[in-house]
Amino acid sequence: MTQIIDGEALAGEIREGVADAVAAFESEGVTPGLATVLMEADPASETYVNMKQRDCEEVGIDGIHVEVDADAPEAALFDRIDELNDDDGVHGILVQMPVPDHVDERAAQAAVDPAKDVDGFNPENVGRLVAGEPRFRPCTPFGIQRLLADAGVETAGADVVVVGRSNIVGRPLANLLTRRADDGNATVTICHSKTADLAAHTRRADVVVAAAGVPELIGREEVTPETTVVDVGINRVERDGESTLVGDADFEALDGYVDAITPVPGGVGPMTRAMLLYNTVLAARRQTGLDVPLP
């Protein structure tokens, strides 16, 4: 029987732990603060930001939302980021991507104070991750690590294939899984759109992480009954005249066939949001020097 790895349940446990940490901070007169910055007038981005603000409210984090007009010059965004960098009540900053075309995305990420970069995308933090000493683990890869650990999937010595080479998931996850750490020590292969014979790589893997942005790319031909599949994909497709959400793995084909799989929705997505809250209280602990237990 296939184990369904429940991201909603684990994310709920982490949020409860974060709420306890926030209460401990407040007993010391500190409220952790997370600022979300939105510049692009994009409905999906607005939805993501609203969800993150609701998450903050649920656990007691002070959610500060900043909007910059999409037509404003690049300097306007950087000025607001600088203000948040200097605000002692803001412990974490997240610049929602994408930004408008006239804004340099990498420059926007670099503008965030590395100590408040709870997404882990500032170049300094990326360098620390590559060096094996991350300040913050990027939220989606971090969430995947927590899911695997909670499901009892041993990464030490495991063969992991990551399908997708983005700077948000594929590359940072490969760096985390190869670290000398209890939740690392894996042998990792990154596959992508130019990989020849994808199935030849994925079928030998103990764990396949599907993060290519291609609907139902991973089916039975790409895995074995011993495979654990972590599905990062979120794709809208039309079926029978209706829009439905599917992952990068064919869940219906793999359920009952593989050893374990994350569903879409309810798998990696909730964990990404939970780890953002975790990183925020971690940032608050470092900036305040308060020894508050984290989940």
N, C-alpha and C positions, 0 to 999 in steps of 0.2 A: 504493500500500500504506500502510495506517495505521501510524504510528510508535507503539509501545506505550512510554509513558514509565515506566521502571522505577524506582519509588521505593525498592524494597528495595536495589537495587545502589548507588544514590547515597547512601542512608542508611548503608550499610555503609562506603563511603569516608569519610563524615563521622565515623562512629564511630572508624574507624582514626586519623583526624587528631586526634580528641579524646583518644584513648588516648595518642598521642604528646605532646600538650600536657600531659596529666596526668603523664606520666613526667618531662617538663621541670620541672613544678612540684615533683614529689617530689625531684628532684635539688637543689632549693633548700630542702628541708625543709617543703614545704607539700603537703597533700592536699586538692584541691577537695572541698567537701561540699555535698550536696543533701539538704534535708529535705522529706519528703512528709508532709502532715498530713491525716488522714482522720477525719471525725466521723460522717458518714452511714453507717449499716449497710446498705450497698447492694452486692450481689454484683458488679455491673458496675464500681463504683468500686474495690472491692477488687482486681479483676482488673487495672484500669488501674494502680493503685499498685504492685502486684506486678511488672508489666511494667517500670515505670520503675525500680524497685529493681534488677531484673535487669540492665537497661541500665547502671545505675551500676556494678554489680559487673563487668560485661564490660569497661568502659573504665578501671576503677580509681578512679572517683569514690567517695567515702565516702557511702554512702546511709544517711541517718538517717530512720527511719520513726516517726512519732508518731501514736498513736490517742487520740482523745478520745471518751468515751462519748456516744452519740447523744442520750441523755436528759439530759446534763449541761447546766447553764446556759450561755448564750452567753459569759459571762465566762471560763468554763473554757477555751474555745477561744482567746480573746484572750490569756489568761495564757500559754498554751503558745506562741503566736506571738511574744509579747514575749520569752520565754526564748530562742527561736531567733534573733530579731533581735539579741540581745545576745551570742550565741555566736560567737566569732571563727572557730570551726571550721566554721561553716555559712555558705556563700557564696551559696547559692540556697535559696529557700523556695517550695514549691508547695502551696497549699491545695486539695485535691481537691474539685471540685464534683460533685453538689450538696451543700449543707449542710442540716441539718434545718430544718423550717419555722420554728422559733422563733429561728433565727439569721439575722441580716441579711447576705445574701450580699455586698452591696457594702461593708458595714462590715468583713467578714472580709477582703476583698481590700485594703481601705484600711489594715488593720492590719499588713500585711507591709511591712517596710522597703523603700522604692523601690529601694535599691541591691541588694537581694536578691530582688526580684520578677522572677524569671526567666520567669514567664508573661506579664509585661507588662500586668497588669490593675489594678495600683494606680492610683488616679485621677491621681496626678502623672505616672506613665508614660504613661497614656492621653493626657493633655494634651500631653506631649512628642511623642508620635506624631502627634497632630493638627497640631502646630506644625511637623512635618517634621524633628524632631530626636529620634528615638526612642532611649531608653536601651537598651531591649531590644525586639526585634521579637517580637510574639506568635508562638508556635511554629508553629501551622498556617499562617498567612499567610507567615511566613518560609520555611517548607518549600516552599510553593507557588512563591515567588520563586526558590528554588534549583532546583526542578524545571524551571521554564520556562527558566532560564538554561542549565542543563545540556543541555536538549533543543534548544538553539539557537533558542528562540522569542524574537524581539526584541519588547520591550514598548514601547520608545520610539516614539511615534506610533501605536501599535496601539489598536484599539477593543476594549475588554474589557467584557464584561457579567458581573457577579457576581449570581447568583441566590440571594438570601438576605441578610438584613440584621442578622445576629446580631452581638453585641459580641465574639464569639470569632473569627469568620472574616470575614463580609461587610464590616463597617464598617472594621476595621483593615486588611484587604487593600486596600480602595479607597484608604485613606490612603497605604499603602506604594507602591502602583502609580502614584499621581499625584505622588509626590515627584520633585524634580529630582535624579535619580540614574540610574546606568547601568541598574539593574534597575527603574526607574520610568518616568516621562514618558509614561504611557499616558493615554488618554481612557477614563474608567470610568463605567459606568452600573450602579446598583444596582437590581435588580428584586426583587419580593417577592410575597406572596400577593395583594396588592391591585393588582398591575400588570395593566393591560388589554393584551391581545394580547401575551403574553410572547414568542411566536415572532417578532413584528415587531422586537423588540429583539435577540434572540439570533441571528437569521439574518444580521444585518449585522455581527456581532462577529467579530473575528479570534480572540479567545479567549473561551470561555465557562467560567466557574467555577460548578459546580453545588453549592450549599451550602444547600439549602432543607429538607433532611430529608424529602423526598418520594420514595419509591422510583421510579426510572426515569422521572423527570419529563422529562428531556431525551432526545428521540428524533430521528429523522431530520427530522421536520417542523420542529424547532427549530434546526437547524444547516445548514451547507453543507459540501461536500467540502473546503473550505479551512479549516475551523474546527479549532482546538485545544481539546479539552475536558479540563478539570481537574475530577475528580469527588471531592468532599469527603464525600459521603454514605456512611453506614454504616447499612444498614437490614436487619432480619431479616424475611423474608417466607416464607409457606408455599407450597410448590410440590410437587405430586404427593405430598402427605402428609409432606413433609420441610421442615425449616427451612433456608433458604439465605440467604447474605449477598449483597446487591446494593447498588449505589450510587444516586445521584440521576440518573445517566445510564444509558440502556439500552445497556450495553456490547456485547451481541450484535448489536444493530441498527446500532451506530455503528462497530464494528470492520470495517475494509475500506471504510468510507464517508468518515469524517472524516480530516483530515490527521494528527492525533495525539490520543491519549487516555491518561489514567491509569487503570489497572485498580483494581478493588475486590475483594478486598484487594490490597495490594502497591504502592499508589500514594502517596497523600498520608499515610496513617496512619504508615508507618515514618519518614517525614520529620518529622512532628510530634514524635515521640520523639527523633529525632536532634538536632533543633534545640533541644530542652530541654537536652540534654547540652552542646551548643555554648554556649547562654546561660549555663550554670553555670560553664564554664571562663572565659567572658568576664567574668562577675561576679567570679570569683576573681582574674583578672588585674587588674581595676580596684581591688579591695579590697586586694590585696597590693602593687601597684606593680611586679610582676614582668613583664618584657617577654617573654612566652611567645607564640610564633607560634600562631595559630588556623587551623583548616581552612577 
